[in-house]
């Protein structure tokens, strides 16, 4: 496998045959610059080796953590931010945990390594559906809100029960899940029972946060592409959504409501619409102190 410099990375070549991997972008503390965040990959292994999954550095291939019951084809797993009380993503799989002789399916935090839930989440897809900054779980035509110590809550599209059909047997993948309507929550596209039509479901739950459509993020947009051309897995953002919401809206939970042109005054951090901190020479629509403005 090659690294970002288009050179062969021997560490990446050592990674075993896996079912799929999921992208995690995170840092233990809130970063002052998105460039300092770590990009990691959670691999769920098909090869029956001494460990069933690993979490490794996406740039170097260095394994950060590994575990799971040995000698197993680890057929399912997922990574998403499903526990609001802990910073960063959680990960879990059919043969998860850190015990090579036990089968643990509860979620673990990818920063602290701690087990953060006593309940097994679904393992197929993730989706943004309700109004908070965490992921919901998508399994077939069921969307649910994970609760660490209680049964998950099933969510609907307003008062409409989701009845469309998923694909690929027990993998239960949608035809597509993506932010196609542009309010930053994602739509769910399923087939009908006679396979001659598509059903598009969208959330009717309100949110306190205004976020640019996820399609503005290059990493997310590429994720939508691979859903349609390969062994589809859920898309992930190229930024950590809770931090992005805070940087985009400051302390105002209702979002930014004022757009105006003004001269740059050089006070406070400045961000672009992707949530990236930029320098004073940046041009375009920028955000400073919770207000959007234009620098031409």
C-alpha positions as a Markdown table, in Angstrom:
| # | Residue | x | y | z |
|---|---|---|---|---|
| 1 | Unk | 0.0 | 0.0 | 0.0 |
| 2 | Unk | 1.1 | 3.6 | -0.7 |
| 3 | Unk | 1.2 | 6.5 | 1.7 |
| 4 | Unk | 0.3 | 10.2 | 1.0 |
| 5 | Unk | 3.6 | 10.7 | -0.8 |
| 6 | Unk | 2.8 | 7.9 | -3.3 |
| 7 | Unk | 5.6 | 5.8 | -1.8 |
| 8 | Unk | 5.2 | 2.2 | -0.6 |
| 9 | Unk | 4.8 | 2.1 | 3.1 |
| 10 | Unk | 6.0 | -1.3 | 4.5 |
| 11 | Unk | 3.9 | -0.9 | 7.7 |
| 12 | Unk | 0.7 | -0.6 | 5.6 |
| 13 | Unk | 1.7 | -3.7 | 3.7 |
| 14 | Unk | 1.8 | -5.7 | 6.9 |
| 15 | Unk | -1.9 | -5.1 | 7.7 |
| 16 | Unk | -3.8 | -8.4 | 7.2 |
| 17 | Unk | -6.8 | -9.1 | 5.0 |
| 18 | Unk | -9.7 | -7.2 | 6.4 |
| 19 | Unk | -13.5 | -7.1 | 5.8 |
| 20 | Unk | -13.5 | -3.3 | 5.8 |
| 21 | Unk | -12.2 | -0.3 | 7.5 |
| 22 | Unk | -13.7 | 2.9 | 9.0 |
| 23 | Unk | -12.1 | 6.4 | 9.3 |
| 24 | Unk | -11.7 | 8.2 | 12.6 |
| 25 | Unk | -10.5 | 11.8 | 12.9 |
| 26 | Unk | -9.8 | 12.7 | 16.5 |
| 27 | Unk | -7.7 | 14.2 | 19.2 |
| 28 | Unk | -7.7 | 13.7 | 23.0 |
| 29 | Unk | -8.2 | 17.4 | 23.7 |
| 30 | Unk | -10.0 | 20.0 | 21.5 |
| 31 | Unk | -7.4 | 21.1 | 18.9 |
| 32 | Unk | -6.5 | 24.6 | 18.1 |
| 33 | Unk | -5.7 | 23.5 | 14.5 |
| 34 | Unk | -7.4 | 20.7 | 12.6 |
| 35 | Unk | -4.0 | 19.8 | 11.1 |
| 36 | Unk | -2.9 | 18.5 | 14.5 |
| 37 | Unk | -5.7 | 15.9 | 14.6 |
| 38 | Unk | -4.9 | 12.2 | 14.1 |
| 39 | Unk | -6.5 | 10.2 | 11.3 |
| 40 | Unk | -6.9 | 6.6 | 12.3 |
| 41 | Unk | -8.5 | 3.5 | 10.7 |
| 42 | Unk | -10.4 | 0.8 | 12.4 |
| 43 | Unk | -9.9 | -2.5 | 10.6 |
| 44 | Unk | -12.2 | -5.5 | 11.1 |
| 45 | Unk | -10.2 | -8.5 | 10.1 |
| 46 | Unk | -11.5 | -11.3 | 7.9 |
| 47 | Unk | -8.2 | -13.3 | 8.2 |
| 48 | Unk | -8.3 | -15.7 | 11.2 |
| 49 | Unk | -5.2 | -14.4 | 13.0 |
| 50 | Unk | -4.1 | -13.8 | 16.5 |
| 51 | Unk | -6.3 | -10.7 | 16.8 |
| 52 | Unk | -9.6 | -9.8 | 15.2 |
| 53 | Unk | -9.3 | -6.0 | 14.7 |
| 54 | Unk | -6.9 | -3.2 | 14.9 |
| 55 | Unk | -6.8 | 0.6 | 15.2 |
| 56 | Unk | -3.9 | 2.0 | 13.3 |
| 57 | Unk | -2.4 | 5.4 | 12.2 |
| 58 | Unk | -3.7 | 6.1 | 8.7 |
| 59 | Unk | -0.5 | 7.9 | 7.7 |
| 60 | Unk | 2.1 | 5.5 | 9.0 |
| 61 | Unk | 0.3 | 2.1 | 9.4 |
| 62 | Unk | 1.5 | 1.9 | 13.0 |
| 63 | Unk | -0.9 | -0.2 | 15.1 |
| 64 | Unk | -2.2 | 1.8 | 18.1 |
| 65 | Unk | -4.4 | -0.9 | 19.6 |
| 66 | Unk | -5.4 | -4.4 | 18.6 |
| 67 | Unk | -7.5 | -7.2 | 20.1 |
| 68 | Unk | -10.5 | -9.4 | 19.8 |
| 69 | Unk | -10.8 | -13.2 | 20.0 |
| 70 | Unk | -8.1 | -15.0 | 18.1 |
| 71 | Unk | -8.8 | -17.4 | 15.2 |
| 72 | Unk | -12.1 | -15.8 | 14.2 |
| 73 | Unk | -13.4 | -14.3 | 10.9 |
| 74 | Unk | -14.6 | -11.0 | 12.4 |
| 75 | Unk | -17.5 | -10.4 | 10.1 |
| 76 | Unk | -19.0 | -7.2 | 11.5 |
| 77 | Unk | -17.9 | -4.0 | 13.1 |
| 78 | Unk | -18.5 | -0.2 | 13.2 |
| 79 | Unk | -16.9 | 3.0 | 14.4 |
| 80 | Unk | -19.0 | 6.1 | 15.3 |
| 81 | Unk | -19.4 | 8.8 | 17.9 |
| 82 | Unk | -22.3 | 7.3 | 19.8 |
| 83 | Unk | -21.6 | 8.3 | 23.5 |
| 84 | Unk | -21.9 | 12.0 | 24.1 |
| 85 | Unk | -20.2 | 11.8 | 27.5 |
| 86 | Unk | -16.9 | 10.7 | 26.1 |
| 87 | Unk | -14.8 | 12.6 | 23.6 |
| 88 | Unk | -14.0 | 11.0 | 20.3 |
| 89 | Unk | -15.3 | 7.9 | 18.5 |
| 90 | Unk | -16.3 | 4.5 | 19.8 |
| 91 | Unk | -15.6 | 1.2 | 18.0 |
| 92 | Unk | -17.0 | -2.3 | 18.3 |
| 93 | Unk | -17.2 | -5.5 | 16.4 |
| 94 | Unk | -18.5 | -9.0 | 16.4 |
| 95 | Unk | -15.2 | -10.2 | 18.0 |
| 96 | Unk | -14.3 | -7.1 | 19.8 |
| 97 | Unk | -12.7 | -6.0 | 23.1 |
| 98 | Unk | -9.1 | -6.6 | 24.2 |
| 99 | Unk | -9.4 | -10.2 | 25.4 |
| 100 | Unk | -8.1 | -12.8 | 22.9 |
| 101 | Unk | -10.2 | -15.5 | 24.5 |
| 102 | Unk | -13.5 | -13.7 | 24.9 |
| 103 | Unk | -16.1 | -12.3 | 22.6 |
| 104 | Unk | -17.0 | -8.8 | 23.6 |
| 105 | Unk | -19.4 | -6.7 | 21.5 |
| 106 | Unk | -19.8 | -3.6 | 23.6 |
| 107 | Unk | -18.3 | -0.3 | 22.4 |
| 108 | Unk | -14.8 | 1.0 | 23.4 |
| 109 | Unk | -13.6 | 4.6 | 23.2 |
| 110 | Unk | -10.9 | 5.1 | 20.6 |
| 111 | Unk | -9.0 | 7.7 | 22.7 |
| 112 | Unk | -9.2 | 6.2 | 26.2 |
| 113 | Unk | -9.4 | 2.5 | 25.4 |
| 114 | Unk | -12.2 | 2.3 | 28.0 |
| 115 | Unk | -15.4 | 0.2 | 27.6 |
| 116 | Unk | -18.1 | 2.9 | 27.5 |
| 117 | Unk | -21.3 | 0.9 | 27.2 |
| 118 | Unk | -22.9 | -2.3 | 28.7 |
| 119 | Unk | -25.1 | -2.8 | 25.6 |
| 120 | Unk | -24.2 | -4.1 | 22.2 |
| 121 | Unk | -24.9 | -1.6 | 19.4 |
| 122 | Unk | -25.9 | -2.6 | 15.9 |
| 123 | Unk | -22.8 | -3.2 | 13.7 |
| 124 | Unk | -23.8 | -2.3 | 10.1 |
| 125 | Unk | -24.2 | 1.5 | 9.5 |
| 126 | Unk | -24.2 | 4.9 | 11.2 |
| 127 | Unk | -26.2 | 8.0 | 10.3 |
| 128 | Unk | -26.9 | 11.5 | 11.5 |
| 129 | Unk | -30.7 | 11.6 | 12.1 |
| 130 | Unk | -31.7 | 13.5 | 15.3 |
| 131 | Unk | -30.6 | 17.0 | 16.3 |
| 132 | Unk | -27.5 | 16.4 | 18.4 |
| 133 | Unk | -23.8 | 16.0 | 17.3 |
| 134 | Unk | -23.6 | 12.3 | 17.8 |
| 135 | Unk | -24.2 | 9.4 | 15.3 |
| 136 | Unk | -27.3 | 7.3 | 15.3 |
| 137 | Unk | -27.2 | 3.6 | 14.3 |
| 138 | Unk | -28.7 | 2.3 | 11.0 |
| 139 | Unk | -29.4 | -1.4 | 10.7 |
| 140 | Unk | -31.5 | -2.3 | 7.7 |
| 141 | Unk | -34.6 | -0.1 | 7.9 |
| 142 | Unk | -34.2 | 0.6 | 11.6 |
| 143 | Unk | -32.6 | 3.8 | 13.0 |
| 144 | Unk | -31.9 | 3.8 | 16.7 |
| 145 | Unk | -30.3 | 6.0 | 19.4 |
| 146 | Unk | -27.7 | 4.1 | 21.4 |
| 147 | Unk | -27.9 | 4.2 | 25.1 |
| 148 | Unk | -24.9 | 2.8 | 27.1 |
| 149 | Unk | -26.9 | 1.2 | 29.9 |
| 150 | Unk | -30.4 | 0.8 | 28.5 |
| 151 | Unk | -32.2 | -0.4 | 25.4 |
| 152 | Unk | -31.8 | 1.7 | 22.3 |
| 153 | Unk | -34.6 | 4.0 | 21.2 |
| 154 | Unk | -36.0 | 3.4 | 17.7 |
| 155 | Unk | -36.4 | 6.6 | 15.6 |
| 156 | Unk | -38.8 | 7.3 | 12.8 |
| 157 | Unk | -39.2 | 9.8 | 9.9 |
| 158 | Unk | -41.6 | 12.0 | 11.8 |
| 159 | Unk | -44.7 | 9.9 | 12.3 |
| 160 | Unk | -43.8 | 7.6 | 9.4 |
| 161 | Unk | -42.5 | 4.2 | 10.1 |
| 162 | Unk | -39.5 | 3.3 | 7.8 |
| 163 | Unk | -40.7 | 0.3 | 5.7 |
| 164 | Unk | -38.2 | 0.3 | 2.8 |
| 165 | Unk | -36.0 | -2.7 | 2.2 |
| 166 | Unk | -32.2 | -2.9 | 2.6 |
| 167 | Unk | -29.7 | -4.8 | 0.5 |
| 168 | Unk | -27.0 | -7.5 | 0.8 |
| 169 | Unk | -28.8 | -9.9 | 3.2 |
| 170 | Unk | -27.6 | -9.6 | 6.9 |
| 171 | Unk | -25.2 | -6.8 | 6.0 |
| 172 | Unk | -28.4 | -4.8 | 5.6 |
| 173 | Unk | -26.9 | -1.9 | 3.6 |
| 174 | Unk | -29.0 | 0.9 | 2.3 |
| 175 | Unk | -29.2 | 1.9 | -1.4 |
| 176 | Unk | -27.6 | 5.1 | -0.1 |
| 177 | Unk | -27.3 | 7.1 | 3.1 |
| 178 | Unk | -26.1 | 10.7 | 2.5 |
| 179 | Unk | -26.9 | 14.4 | 3.2 |
| 180 | Unk | -28.6 | 15.0 | -0.1 |
| 181 | Unk | -31.2 | 17.6 | 1.0 |
| 182 | Unk | -28.5 | 19.8 | 2.7 |
| 183 | Unk | -29.5 | 20.5 | 6.3 |
| 184 | Unk | -26.5 | 18.3 | 7.5 |
| 185 | Unk | -28.6 | 15.4 | 8.8 |
| 186 | Unk | -28.6 | 12.5 | 6.4 |
| 187 | Unk | -31.3 | 10.9 | 4.2 |
| 188 | Unk | -31.9 | 7.2 | 3.9 |
| 189 | Unk | -32.6 | 5.7 | 0.5 |
| 190 | Unk | -34.1 | 2.2 | 0.4 |
| 191 | Unk | -35.8 | 0.0 | -2.3 |
| 192 | Unk | -39.4 | -0.9 | -2.2 |
| 193 | Unk | -40.6 | -4.4 | -1.8 |
| 194 | Unk | -41.1 | -5.0 | -5.5 |
| 195 | Unk | -37.7 | -3.6 | -6.5 |
| 196 | Unk | -39.1 | -1.1 | -9.0 |
| 197 | Unk | -38.8 | 2.1 | -7.0 |
| 198 | Unk | -36.8 | 3.9 | -4.4 |
| 199 | Unk | -38.0 | 5.4 | -1.1 |
| 200 | Unk | -36.3 | 8.4 | 0.4 |
| 201 | Unk | -36.6 | 9.0 | 4.1 |
| 202 | Unk | -35.6 | 12.2 | 5.9 |
| 203 | Unk | -35.7 | 13.2 | 9.6 |
| 204 | Unk | -38.3 | 15.7 | 10.7 |
| 205 | Unk | -36.5 | 16.3 | 14.0 |
| 206 | Unk | -35.4 | 19.9 | 14.6 |
| 207 | Unk | -31.9 | 20.8 | 15.6 |
| 208 | Unk | -30.3 | 23.8 | 17.4 |
| 209 | Unk | -27.3 | 23.6 | 15.1 |
| 210 | Unk | -26.7 | 25.2 | 11.7 |
| 211 | Unk | -24.0 | 23.3 | 9.8 |
| 212 | Unk | -23.1 | 23.5 | 6.1 |
| 213 | Unk | -24.3 | 20.6 | 4.1 |
| 214 | Unk | -21.9 | 17.6 | 4.6 |
| 215 | Unk | -21.3 | 17.4 | 0.9 |
| 216 | Unk | -19.0 | 20.4 | 1.2 |
| 217 | Unk | -16.5 | 18.1 | 3.0 |
| 218 | Unk | -14.3 | 16.4 | 0.5 |
| 219 | Unk | -13.7 | 13.3 | 2.7 |
| 220 | Unk | -17.5 | 12.9 | 3.2 |
| 221 | Unk | -18.2 | 13.4 | -0.5 |
| 222 | Unk | -15.7 | 10.7 | -1.5 |
| 223 | Unk | -17.4 | 8.4 | 1.1 |
| 224 | Unk | -20.7 | 8.9 | -0.7 |
| 225 | Unk | -19.0 | 7.9 | -4.0 |
| 226 | Unk | -17.6 | 4.6 | -2.6 |
| 227 | Unk | -21.0 | 3.6 | -1.3 |
| 228 | Unk | -22.1 | 3.3 | -4.9 |
| 229 | Unk | -19.1 | 1.6 | -6.4 |
| 230 | Unk | -17.6 | -0.8 | -3.9 |
| 231 | Unk | -18.2 | -2.9 | -0.8 |
| 232 | Unk | -20.2 | -0.1 | 0.7 |
| 233 | Unk | -19.7 | 1.1 | 4.2 |
| 234 | Unk | -21.0 | 4.2 | 5.9 |
| 235 | Unk | -19.5 | 7.6 | 5.1 |
| 236 | Unk | -17.5 | 9.6 | 7.6 |
| 237 | Unk | -16.6 | 13.2 | 7.9 |
| 238 | Unk | -13.1 | 14.7 | 7.5 |
| 239 | Unk | -13.6 | 16.6 | 10.7 |
| 240 | Unk | -14.9 | 15.9 | 14.2 |
| 241 | Unk | -18.5 | 17.2 | 14.2 |
| 242 | Unk | -18.8 | 18.4 | 17.9 |
| 243 | Unk | -15.7 | 20.6 | 17.5 |
| 244 | Unk | -16.9 | 21.8 | 14.1 |
| 245 | Unk | -20.3 | 22.8 | 15.5 |
| 246 | Unk | -18.6 | 24.8 | 18.3 |
| 247 | Unk | -16.1 | 26.5 | 15.9 |
| 248 | Unk | -18.8 | 27.3 | 13.5 |
| 249 | Unk | -21.3 | 28.7 | 16.0 |
| 250 | Unk | -19.3 | 29.8 | 19.0 |
| 251 | Unk | -21.4 | 29.9 | 22.1 |
| 252 | Unk | -24.7 | 30.6 | 20.3 |
| 253 | Unk | -26.6 | 27.2 | 20.1 |
| 254 | Unk | -29.1 | 28.6 | 17.6 |
| 255 | Unk | -26.5 | 29.1 | 14.9 |
| 256 | Unk | -25.2 | 32.1 | 12.9 |
| 257 | Unk | -27.8 | 34.4 | 11.7 |
| 258 | Unk | -25.8 | 37.4 | 10.5 |
| 259 | Unk | -23.8 | 37.6 | 7.3 |
| 260 | Unk | -22.0 | 40.8 | 6.4 |
| 261 | Unk | -18.9 | 42.2 | 4.7 |
| 262 | Unk | -16.4 | 43.8 | 7.0 |
| 263 | Unk | -12.7 | 44.6 | 7.2 |
| 264 | Unk | -10.7 | 42.0 | 9.0 |
| 265 | Unk | -9.9 | 43.2 | 12.5 |
| 266 | Unk | -7.5 | 40.5 | 13.5 |
| 267 | Unk | -9.2 | 39.4 | 16.8 |
| 268 | Unk | -9.8 | 35.8 | 17.7 |
| 269 | Unk | -9.4 | 32.7 | 15.6 |
| 270 | Unk | -10.7 | 32.7 | 12.1 |
| 271 | Unk | -12.3 | 29.6 | 10.4 |
| 272 | Unk | -13.5 | 28.7 | 6.9 |
| 273 | Unk | -16.8 | 27.0 | 6.2 |
| 274 | Unk | -15.0 | 23.6 | 6.5 |
| 275 | Unk | -14.3 | 24.3 | 10.2 |
| 276 | Unk | -10.5 | 24.7 | 9.5 |
| 277 | Unk | -8.6 | 27.5 | 11.2 |
| 278 | Unk | -7.1 | 29.8 | 8.6 |
| 279 | Unk | -4.6 | 32.7 | 8.7 |
| 280 | Unk | -5.4 | 36.4 | 8.3 |
| 281 | Unk | -4.7 | 36.3 | 4.6 |
| 282 | Unk | -7.5 | 33.9 | 3.8 |
| 283 | Unk | -10.3 | 35.0 | 1.4 |
| 284 | Unk | -13.9 | 34.1 | 1.0 |
| 285 | Unk | -16.7 | 33.5 | 3.6 |
| 286 | Unk | -15.0 | 33.2 | 7.0 |
| 287 | Unk | -16.1 | 32.9 | 10.6 |
| 288 | Unk | -14.8 | 34.8 | 13.6 |
| 289 | Unk | -16.2 | 35.0 | 17.1 |
| 290 | Unk | -19.4 | 33.2 | 15.9 |
| 291 | Unk | -20.1 | 35.6 | 13.0 |
| 292 | Unk | -19.7 | 35.0 | 9.3 |
| 293 | Unk | -18.1 | 37.7 | 7.1 |
| 294 | Unk | -16.6 | 38.1 | 3.6 |
| 295 | Unk | -13.0 | 38.9 | 2.8 |
| 296 | Unk | -12.5 | 39.7 | -0.9 |
